[in-house]
Structure formats: C-alpha cells, structure tokens
Amino acid sequence: MLEATIGGKAVDDVSDVELPKDVAGLVLLAAERAEIVHGLLADGRRLVEQIERLVCALYDVPDELTDEVIAHAAARAGVSTPADGVTRG
C-alpha cells in the first residue's frame, strides 16, 4: 500500500517518506494519484489512436475502415470508444 500511495517510488528507508497524518489527507493523496494515472492512460489512448490514424492514412485506408481499425484498437485496450469519444470519418 505504501508503494502504491507514493507512486511506485519505493525507497529503502521509509522514514524519509512523508505521508499525510490523517485519513482524509491520505484519501486526497490517493485520489490525486489516481487522477494522474487516469490522465496518463487517456493520453496513451489518444496517442495510440493518432498513430493508428497515421498508419491508415499512409496506407490510404478508407475513412470507414479507419474508424473500424480505431474501434478495434480501443477494444484491445479495454475501451469501448476511441480515446476522445469522437468517431472521425
């Protein structure tokens, strides 16, 4: 739990780690870390979508099929829609 709370930056001497002194502060810290992780995942999904679109454009894939490629990539990632929720075509 400590490693997850401090963002995976494990240290040998835990006495150097500063955590909130109360449960509310710890909950806030955990929520902030979760928001960062969700943001990074969303950024990664957007990058994957952009790359898929670029590859499809390079191979002159029709827009309708490109949207299917994007949907398939989102499904592989466990997401039901493209990263930004917008289907282009």
TIZA-617559 format. One record per residue: residue number from 0; residue in one letter; x, y, z of N, C-alpha, C, O in turn. Coordinates in steps of 0.1 Angstrom, whole numbers, always signed. Example, Ala and Ser with C-alpha at 12.3 -4.5 7.8 and 13.67 -1.06 7.14 Angstrom:
// TIZA-617559
<rec lumpa="0" baza="A" n_c1="+132" n_c2="-57" n_c3="+78" ca_c1="+123" ca_c2="-45" ca_c3="+78" c_c1="+132" c_c2="-33" c_c3="+78" o_c1="+142" o_c2="-33" o_c3="+85"/>
<rec lumpa="1" baza="S" n_c1="+128" n_c2="-22" n_c3="+71" ca_c1="+137" ca_c2="-11" ca_c3="+71" c_c1="+129" c_c2="+0" c_c3="+79" o_c1="+134" o_c2="+11" o_c3="+80"/>
This chain:
// TIZA-617559
<rec lumpa="0" baza="M" n_c1="+8" n_c2="-12" n_c3="+0" ca_c1="+0" ca_c2="+0" ca_c3="+0" c_c1="+9" c_c2="+13" c_c3="+0" o_c1="+6" o_c2="+22" o_c3="-7"/>
<rec lumpa="1" baza="L" n_c1="+19" n_c2="+12" n_c3="+7" ca_c1="+28" ca_c2="+24" ca_c3="+8" c_c1="+34" c_c2="+27" c_c3="-6" o_c1="+34" o_c2="+38" o_c3="-10"/>
<rec lumpa="2" baza="E" n_c1="+39" n_c2="+16" n_c3="-13" ca_c1="+45" ca_c2="+18" ca_c3="-26" c_c1="+34" c_c2="+24" c_c3="-36" o_c1="+37" o_c2="+33" o_c3="-43"/>
<rec lumpa="3" baza="A" n_c1="+22" n_c2="+19" n_c3="-35" ca_c1="+11" ca_c2="+24" ca_c3="-44" c_c1="+8" c_c2="+39" c_c3="-41" o_c1="+6" o_c2="+47" o_c3="-50"/>
<rec lumpa="4" baza="T" n_c1="+8" n_c2="+42" n_c3="-28" ca_c1="+5" ca_c2="+55" ca_c3="-24" c_c1="+15" c_c2="+66" c_c3="-28" o_c1="+12" o_c2="+77" o_c3="-31"/>
<rec lumpa="5" baza="I" n_c1="+28" n_c2="+62" n_c3="-28" ca_c1="+38" ca_c2="+71" ca_c3="-31" c_c1="+42" c_c2="+70" c_c3="-46" o_c1="+52" o_c2="+76" o_c3="-50"/>
<rec lumpa="6" baza="G" n_c1="+34" n_c2="+64" n_c3="-54" ca_c1="+35" ca_c2="+64" ca_c3="-68" c_c1="+46" c_c2="+54" c_c3="-73" o_c1="+52" o_c2="+57" o_c3="-84"/>
<rec lumpa="7" baza="G" n_c1="+48" n_c2="+43" n_c3="-66" ca_c1="+57" ca_c2="+33" ca_c3="-71" c_c1="+72" c_c2="+37" c_c3="-69" o_c1="+80" o_c2="+30" o_c3="-75"/>
<rec lumpa="8" baza="K" n_c1="+75" n_c2="+47" n_c3="-62" ca_c1="+88" ca_c2="+51" ca_c3="-60" c_c1="+93" c_c2="+46" c_c3="-46" o_c1="+94" o_c2="+53" o_c3="-37"/>
<rec lumpa="9" baza="A" n_c1="+95" n_c2="+33" n_c3="-46" ca_c1="+100" ca_c2="+26" ca_c3="-34" c_c1="+113" c_c2="+31" c_c3="-30" o_c1="+122" o_c2="+34" o_c3="-38"/>
<rec lumpa="10" baza="V" n_c1="+114" n_c2="+32" n_c3="-17" ca_c1="+127" ca_c2="+36" ca_c3="-11" c_c1="+132" c_c2="+26" c_c3="-1" o_c1="+123" o_c2="+18" o_c3="+4"/>
<rec lumpa="11" baza="D" n_c1="+144" n_c2="+25" n_c3="+2" ca_c1="+150" ca_c2="+16" ca_c3="+12" c_c1="+146" c_c2="+20" c_c3="+26" o_c1="+144" o_c2="+12" o_c3="+35"/>
<rec lumpa="12" baza="D" n_c1="+146" n_c2="+33" n_c3="+28" ca_c1="+144" ca_c2="+38" ca_c3="+42" c_c1="+130" c_c2="+46" c_c3="+42" o_c1="+130" o_c2="+57" o_c3="+37"/>
<rec lumpa="13" baza="V" n_c1="+120" n_c2="+39" n_c3="+47" ca_c1="+107" ca_c2="+45" ca_c3="+46" c_c1="+105" c_c2="+57" c_c3="+56" o_c1="+95" o_c2="+64" o_c3="+55"/>
<rec lumpa="14" baza="S" n_c1="+115" n_c2="+59" n_c3="+64" ca_c1="+114" ca_c2="+71" ca_c3="+73" c_c1="+115" c_c2="+84" c_c3="+66" o_c1="+112" o_c2="+95" o_c3="+71"/>
<rec lumpa="15" baza="D" n_c1="+120" n_c2="+83" n_c3="+53" ca_c1="+122" ca_c2="+95" ca_c3="+45" c_c1="+109" c_c2="+99" c_c3="+37" o_c1="+108" o_c2="+109" o_c3="+31"/>
<rec lumpa="16" baza="V" n_c1="+99" n_c2="+90" n_c3="+38" ca_c1="+86" ca_c2="+92" ca_c3="+30" c_c1="+77" c_c2="+99" c_c3="+39" o_c1="+74" o_c2="+96" o_c3="+51"/>
<rec lumpa="17" baza="E" n_c1="+71" n_c2="+110" n_c3="+33" ca_c1="+62" ca_c2="+118" ca_c3="+41" c_c1="+48" c_c2="+115" c_c3="+35" o_c1="+45" o_c2="+117" o_c3="+23"/>
<rec lumpa="18" baza="L" n_c1="+39" n_c2="+110" n_c3="+44" ca_c1="+25" ca_c2="+108" ca_c3="+41" c_c1="+16" c_c2="+116" c_c3="+49" o_c1="+21" o_c2="+121" o_c3="+60"/>
<rec lumpa="19" baza="P" n_c1="+4" n_c2="+119" n_c3="+45" ca_c1="-5" ca_c2="+127" ca_c3="+53" c_c1="-7" c_c2="+120" c_c3="+67" o_c1="-6" o_c2="+108" o_c3="+68"/>
<rec lumpa="20" baza="K" n_c1="-9" n_c2="+128" n_c3="+77" ca_c1="-10" ca_c2="+123" ca_c3="+90" c_c1="-25" c_c2="+119" c_c3="+94" o_c1="-27" o_c2="+113" o_c3="+104"/>
<rec lumpa="21" baza="D" n_c1="-34" n_c2="+122" n_c3="+85" ca_c1="-48" ca_c2="+118" ca_c3="+87" c_c1="-54" c_c2="+110" c_c3="+75" o_c1="-48" o_c2="+111" o_c3="+64"/>
<rec lumpa="22" baza="V" n_c1="-65" n_c2="+103" n_c3="+78" ca_c1="-71" ca_c2="+95" ca_c3="+68" c_c1="-76" c_c2="+104" c_c3="+56" o_c1="-75" o_c2="+100" o_c3="+45"/>
<rec lumpa="23" baza="A" n_c1="-82" n_c2="+115" n_c3="+59" ca_c1="-87" ca_c2="+124" ca_c3="+49" c_c1="-76" c_c2="+129" c_c3="+39" o_c1="-77" o_c2="+129" o_c3="+27"/>
<rec lumpa="24" baza="G" n_c1="-64" n_c2="+132" n_c3="+45" ca_c1="-53" ca_c2="+136" ca_c3="+37" c_c1="-48" c_c2="+124" c_c3="+28" o_c1="-44" o_c2="+127" o_c3="+17"/>
<rec lumpa="25" baza="L" n_c1="-48" n_c2="+112" n_c3="+34" ca_c1="-43" ca_c2="+101" ca_c3="+26" c_c1="-53" c_c2="+98" c_c3="+15" o_c1="-49" o_c2="+94" o_c3="+4"/>
<rec lumpa="26" baza="V" n_c1="-66" n_c2="+99" n_c3="+17" ca_c1="-76" ca_c2="+97" ca_c3="+7" c_c1="-74" c_c2="+107" c_c3="-4" o_c1="-75" o_c2="+104" o_c3="-16"/>
<rec lumpa="27" baza="L" n_c1="-72" n_c2="+120" n_c3="+0" ca_c1="-69" ca_c2="+130" ca_c3="-10" c_c1="-57" c_c2="+127" c_c3="-19" o_c1="-57" o_c2="+129" o_c3="-31"/>
<rec lumpa="28" baza="L" n_c1="-46" n_c2="+123" n_c3="-12" ca_c1="-34" ca_c2="+119" ca_c3="-20" c_c1="-37" c_c2="+108" c_c3="-29" o_c1="-32" o_c2="+108" o_c3="-41"/>
<rec lumpa="29" baza="A" n_c1="-44" n_c2="+98" n_c3="-25" ca_c1="-47" ca_c2="+86" ca_c3="-33" c_c1="-55" c_c2="+91" c_c3="-45" o_c1="-53" o_c2="+86" o_c3="-56"/>
<rec lumpa="30" baza="A" n_c1="-65" n_c2="+100" n_c3="-43" ca_c1="-74" ca_c2="+105" ca_c3="-54" c_c1="-65" c_c2="+113" c_c3="-64" o_c1="-67" o_c2="+112" o_c3="-76"/>
<rec lumpa="31" baza="E" n_c1="-56" n_c2="+121" n_c3="-59" ca_c1="-47" ca_c2="+128" ca_c3="-68" c_c1="-39" c_c2="+119" c_c3="-76" o_c1="-37" o_c2="+121" o_c3="-88"/>
<rec lumpa="32" baza="R" n_c1="-33" n_c2="+109" n_c3="-70" ca_c1="-25" ca_c2="+99" ca_c3="-78" c_c1="-34" c_c2="+92" c_c3="-88" o_c1="-29" o_c2="+89" o_c3="-100"/>
<rec lumpa="33" baza="A" n_c1="-46" n_c2="+88" n_c3="-85" ca_c1="-55" ca_c2="+81" ca_c3="-94" c_c1="-58" c_c2="+90" c_c3="-106" o_c1="-59" o_c2="+86" o_c3="-117"/>
<rec lumpa="34" baza="E" n_c1="-60" n_c2="+103" n_c3="-103" ca_c1="-63" ca_c2="+113" ca_c3="-114" c_c1="-51" c_c2="+114" c_c3="-123" o_c1="-53" o_c2="+114" o_c3="-136"/>
<rec lumpa="35" baza="I" n_c1="-39" n_c2="+114" n_c3="-118" ca_c1="-27" ca_c2="+114" ca_c3="-126" c_c1="-26" c_c2="+102" c_c3="-135" o_c1="-24" o_c2="+102" o_c3="-147"/>
<rec lumpa="36" baza="V" n_c1="-29" n_c2="+90" n_c3="-129" ca_c1="-28" ca_c2="+77" ca_c3="-137" c_c1="-39" c_c2="+77" c_c3="-148" o_c1="-36" o_c2="+74" o_c3="-159"/>
<rec lumpa="37" baza="H" n_c1="-51" n_c2="+82" n_c3="-145" ca_c1="-62" ca_c2="+82" ca_c3="-155" c_c1="-58" c_c2="+91" c_c3="-166" o_c1="-61" o_c2="+89" o_c3="-178"/>
<rec lumpa="38" baza="G" n_c1="-52" n_c2="+103" n_c3="-163" ca_c1="-48" ca_c2="+112" ca_c3="-173" c_c1="-37" c_c2="+106" c_c3="-182" o_c1="-38" o_c2="+108" o_c3="-194"/>
<rec lumpa="39" baza="L" n_c1="-27" n_c2="+99" n_c3="-176" ca_c1="-17" ca_c2="+93" ca_c3="-184" c_c1="-23" c_c2="+82" c_c3="-193" o_c1="-19" o_c2="+81" o_c3="-205"/>
<rec lumpa="40" baza="L" n_c1="-32" n_c2="+74" n_c3="-188" ca_c1="-39" ca_c2="+64" ca_c3="-196" c_c1="-46" c_c2="+70" c_c3="-208" o_c1="-46" o_c2="+65" o_c3="-219"/>
<rec lumpa="41" baza="A" n_c1="-53" n_c2="+81" n_c3="-205" ca_c1="-61" ca_c2="+88" ca_c3="-216" c_c1="-51" c_c2="+94" c_c3="-226" o_c1="-54" o_c2="+93" o_c3="-238"/>
<rec lumpa="42" baza="D" n_c1="-40" n_c2="+99" n_c3="-222" ca_c1="-30" ca_c2="+104" ca_c3="-231" c_c1="-25" c_c2="+93" c_c3="-240" o_c1="-23" o_c2="+94" o_c3="-252"/>
<rec lumpa="43" baza="G" n_c1="-22" n_c2="+82" n_c3="-234" ca_c1="-17" ca_c2="+70" ca_c3="-241" c_c1="-27" c_c2="+65" c_c3="-251" o_c1="-23" o_c2="+62" o_c3="-263"/>
<rec lumpa="44" baza="R" n_c1="-40" n_c2="+65" n_c3="-248" ca_c1="-50" ca_c2="+61" ca_c3="-257" c_c1="-51" c_c2="+71" c_c3="-269" o_c1="-53" o_c2="+66" o_c3="-280"/>
<rec lumpa="45" baza="R" n_c1="-50" n_c2="+84" n_c3="-266" ca_c1="-50" ca_c2="+94" ca_c3="-277" c_c1="-39" c_c2="+92" c_c3="-286" o_c1="-40" o_c2="+92" o_c3="-298"/>
<rec lumpa="46" baza="L" n_c1="-27" n_c2="+89" n_c3="-281" ca_c1="-15" ca_c2="+87" ca_c3="-289" c_c1="-17" c_c2="+74" c_c3="-298" o_c1="-13" o_c2="+75" o_c3="-310"/>
<rec lumpa="47" baza="V" n_c1="-22" n_c2="+64" n_c3="-292" ca_c1="-24" ca_c2="+52" ca_c3="-300" c_c1="-34" c_c2="+54" c_c3="-311" o_c1="-32" o_c2="+50" o_c3="-323"/>
<rec lumpa="48" baza="E" n_c1="-45" n_c2="+62" n_c3="-308" ca_c1="-54" ca_c2="+65" ca_c3="-319" c_c1="-48" c_c2="+73" c_c3="-330" o_c1="-50" o_c2="+71" o_c3="-342"/>
<rec lumpa="49" baza="Q" n_c1="-40" n_c2="+83" n_c3="-326" ca_c1="-33" ca_c2="+91" ca_c3="-336" c_c1="-24" c_c2="+83" c_c3="-345" o_c1="-23" o_c2="+85" o_c3="-357"/>
<rec lumpa="50" baza="I" n_c1="-16" n_c2="+74" n_c3="-338" ca_c1="-7" ca_c2="+65" ca_c3="-346" c_c1="-15" c_c2="+56" c_c3="-355" o_c1="-11" o_c2="+55" o_c3="-367"/>
<rec lumpa="51" baza="E" n_c1="-26" n_c2="+50" n_c3="-351" ca_c1="-34" ca_c2="+42" ca_c3="-359" c_c1="-39" c_c2="+50" c_c3="-371" o_c1="-39" o_c2="+45" o_c3="-382"/>
<rec lumpa="52" baza="R" n_c1="-44" n_c2="+62" n_c3="-369" ca_c1="-49" ca_c2="+70" ca_c3="-380" c_c1="-38" c_c2="+74" c_c3="-390" o_c1="-40" o_c2="+74" o_c3="-402"/>
<rec lumpa="53" baza="L" n_c1="-26" n_c2="+76" n_c3="-385" ca_c1="-15" ca_c2="+80" ca_c3="-393" c_c1="-11" c_c2="+68" c_c3="-402" o_c1="-9" o_c2="+69" o_c3="-414"/>
<rec lumpa="54" baza="V" n_c1="-10" n_c2="+56" n_c3="-396" ca_c1="-7" ca_c2="+44" ca_c3="-404" c_c1="-18" c_c2="+41" c_c3="-414" o_c1="-15" o_c2="+38" o_c3="-426"/>
<rec lumpa="55" baza="C" n_c1="-31" n_c2="+43" n_c3="-410" ca_c1="-41" ca_c2="+41" ca_c3="-420" c_c1="-40" c_c2="+51" c_c3="-431" o_c1="-43" o_c2="+48" o_c3="-443"/>
<rec lumpa="56" baza="A" n_c1="-37" n_c2="+63" n_c3="-428" ca_c1="-35" ca_c2="+74" ca_c3="-439" c_c1="-24" c_c2="+70" c_c3="-448" o_c1="-24" o_c2="+72" o_c3="-460"/>
<rec lumpa="57" baza="L" n_c1="-13" n_c2="+65" n_c3="-442" ca_c1="-1" ca_c2="+62" ca_c3="-450" c_c1="-4" c_c2="+50" c_c3="-460" o_c1="+1" o_c2="+50" o_c3="-471"/>
<rec lumpa="58" baza="Y" n_c1="-13" n_c2="+41" n_c3="-456" ca_c1="-17" ca_c2="+30" ca_c3="-464" c_c1="-30" c_c2="+33" c_c3="-472" o_c1="-35" o_c2="+24" o_c3="-479"/>
<rec lumpa="59" baza="D" n_c1="-35" n_c2="+46" n_c3="-472" ca_c1="-46" ca_c2="+50" ca_c3="-479" c_c1="-59" c_c2="+41" c_c3="-476" o_c1="-66" o_c2="+38" o_c3="-485"/>
<rec lumpa="60" baza="V" n_c1="-60" n_c2="+38" n_c3="-463" ca_c1="-72" ca_c2="+31" ca_c3="-458" c_c1="-84" c_c2="+40" c_c3="-458" o_c1="-83" o_c2="+51" o_c3="-454"/>
<rec lumpa="61" baza="P" n_c1="-95" n_c2="+36" n_c3="-464" ca_c1="-107" ca_c2="+44" ca_c3="-464" c_c1="-112" c_c2="+48" c_c3="-450" o_c1="-109" o_c2="+41" o_c3="-440"/>
<rec lumpa="62" baza="D" n_c1="-118" n_c2="+60" n_c3="-449" ca_c1="-122" ca_c2="+65" ca_c3="-436" c_c1="-131" c_c2="+56" c_c3="-428" o_c1="-129" o_c2="+54" o_c3="-416"/>
<rec lumpa="63" baza="E" n_c1="-140" n_c2="+49" n_c3="-434" ca_c1="-149" ca_c2="+40" ca_c3="-428" c_c1="-141" c_c2="+28" c_c3="-421" o_c1="-144" o_c2="+24" o_c3="-410"/>
<rec lumpa="64" baza="L" n_c1="-131" n_c2="+23" n_c3="-429" ca_c1="-123" ca_c2="+12" ca_c3="-424" c_c1="-114" c_c2="+17" c_c3="-413" o_c1="-111" o_c2="+10" o_c3="-403"/>
<rec lumpa="65" baza="T" n_c1="-109" n_c2="+29" n_c3="-414" ca_c1="-100" ca_c2="+35" ca_c3="-404" c_c1="-108" c_c2="+36" c_c3="-391" o_c1="-102" o_c2="+33" o_c3="-380"/>
<rec lumpa="66" baza="D" n_c1="-121" n_c2="+40" n_c3="-391" ca_c1="-128" ca_c2="+40" ca_c3="-379" c_c1="-130" c_c2="+26" c_c3="-373" o_c1="-130" o_c2="+25" o_c3="-360"/>
<rec lumpa="67" baza="E" n_c1="-131" n_c2="+16" n_c3="-381" ca_c1="-131" ca_c2="+2" ca_c3="-376" c_c1="-118" c_c2="-2" c_c3="-370" o_c1="-118" o_c2="-9" o_c3="-359"/>
<rec lumpa="68" baza="V" n_c1="-107" n_c2="+2" n_c3="-376" ca_c1="-94" ca_c2="+0" ca_c3="-370" c_c1="-92" c_c2="+6" c_c3="-356" o_c1="-87" o_c2="+0" o_c3="-347"/>
<rec lumpa="69" baza="I" n_c1="-97" n_c2="+19" n_c3="-355" ca_c1="-97" ca_c2="+26" ca_c3="-342" c_c1="-105" c_c2="+19" c_c3="-332" o_c1="-101" o_c2="+17" o_c3="-321"/>
<rec lumpa="70" baza="A" n_c1="-117" n_c2="+15" n_c3="-336" ca_c1="-126" ca_c2="+8" ca_c3="-327" c_c1="-120" c_c2="-6" c_c3="-322" o_c1="-121" o_c2="-9" o_c3="-310"/>
<rec lumpa="71" baza="H" n_c1="-113" n_c2="-12" n_c3="-331" ca_c1="-106" ca_c2="-25" ca_c3="-328" c_c1="-95" c_c2="-22" c_c3="-318" o_c1="-93" o_c2="-30" o_c3="-308"/>
<rec lumpa="72" baza="A" n_c1="-87" n_c2="-12" n_c3="-320" ca_c1="-76" ca_c2="-8" ca_c3="-311" c_c1="-82" c_c2="-5" c_c3="-298" o_c1="-76" o_c2="-9" o_c3="-287"/>
<rec lumpa="73" baza="A" n_c1="-93" n_c2="+3" n_c3="-297" ca_c1="-99" ca_c2="+6" ca_c3="-284" c_c1="-104" c_c2="-6" c_c3="-277" o_c1="-102" o_c2="-7" o_c3="-265"/>
<rec lumpa="74" baza="A" n_c1="-110" n_c2="-16" n_c3="-284" ca_c1="-114" ca_c2="-28" ca_c3="-278" c_c1="-103" c_c2="-36" c_c3="-273" o_c1="-104" o_c2="-42" o_c3="-262"/>
<rec lumpa="75" baza="R" n_c1="-91" n_c2="-37" n_c3="-280" ca_c1="-80" ca_c2="-44" ca_c3="-275" c_c1="-75" c_c2="-38" c_c3="-262" o_c1="-69" o_c2="-45" o_c3="-253"/>
<rec lumpa="76" baza="A" n_c1="-76" n_c2="-24" n_c3="-261" ca_c1="-72" ca_c2="-17" ca_c3="-249" c_c1="-82" c_c2="-18" c_c3="-237" o_c1="-80" o_c2="-13" o_c3="-227"/>
<rec lumpa="77" baza="G" n_c1="-94" n_c2="-24" n_c3="-240" ca_c1="-104" ca_c2="-25" ca_c3="-230" c_c1="-112" c_c2="-12" c_c3="-229" o_c1="-118" o_c2="-10" o_c3="-219"/>
<rec lumpa="78" baza="V" n_c1="-113" n_c2="-5" n_c3="-240" ca_c1="-121" ca_c2="+8" ca_c3="-240" c_c1="-131" c_c2="+6" c_c3="-251" o_c1="-128" o_c2="+1" o_c3="-262"/>
<rec lumpa="79" baza="S" n_c1="-143" n_c2="+10" n_c3="-248" ca_c1="-154" ca_c2="+8" ca_c3="-258" c_c1="-154" c_c2="+19" c_c3="-269" o_c1="-161" o_c2="+16" o_c3="-279"/>
<rec lumpa="80" baza="T" n_c1="-148" n_c2="+30" n_c3="-267" ca_c1="-148" ca_c2="+40" ca_c3="-277" c_c1="-134" c_c2="+46" c_c3="-279" o_c1="-125" o_c2="+43" o_c3="-271"/>
<rec lumpa="81" baza="P" n_c1="-131" n_c2="+53" n_c3="-290" ca_c1="-118" ca_c2="+59" ca_c3="-291" c_c1="-115" c_c2="+69" c_c3="-280" o_c1="-124" o_c2="+72" o_c3="-272"/>
<rec lumpa="82" baza="A" n_c1="-103" n_c2="+72" n_c3="-278" ca_c1="-98" ca_c2="+80" ca_c3="-266" c_c1="-106" c_c2="+92" c_c3="-263" o_c1="-109" o_c2="+95" o_c3="-251"/>
<rec lumpa="83" baza="D" n_c1="-109" n_c2="+100" n_c3="-273" ca_c1="-117" ca_c2="+112" ca_c3="-271" c_c1="-132" c_c2="+111" c_c3="-273" o_c1="-139" o_c2="+120" o_c3="-271"/>
<rec lumpa="84" baza="G" n_c1="-136" n_c2="+99" n_c3="-276" ca_c1="-150" ca_c2="+96" ca_c3="-277" c_c1="-156" c_c2="+101" c_c3="-290" o_c1="-168" o_c2="+100" o_c3="-292"/>
<rec lumpa="85" baza="V" n_c1="-148" n_c2="+106" n_c3="-299" ca_c1="-152" ca_c2="+111" ca_c3="-312" c_c1="-148" c_c2="+102" c_c3="-323" o_c1="-137" o_c2="+98" o_c3="-324"/>
<rec lumpa="86" baza="T" n_c1="-158" n_c2="+98" n_c3="-331" ca_c1="-155" ca_c2="+90" ca_c3="-343" c_c1="-153" c_c2="+99" c_c3="-355" o_c1="-162" o_c2="+108" o_c3="-358"/>
<rec lumpa="87" baza="R" n_c1="-142" n_c2="+98" n_c3="-361" ca_c1="-139" ca_c2="+106" ca_c3="-373" c_c1="-142" c_c2="+98" c_c3="-386" o_c1="-141" o_c2="+86" o_c3="-386"/>
<rec lumpa="88" baza="G" n_c1="-145" n_c2="+105" n_c3="-396" ca_c1="-147" ca_c2="+98" ca_c3="-409" c_c1="-150" c_c2="+106" c_c3="-420" o_c1="-152" o_c2="+101" o_c3="-431"/>
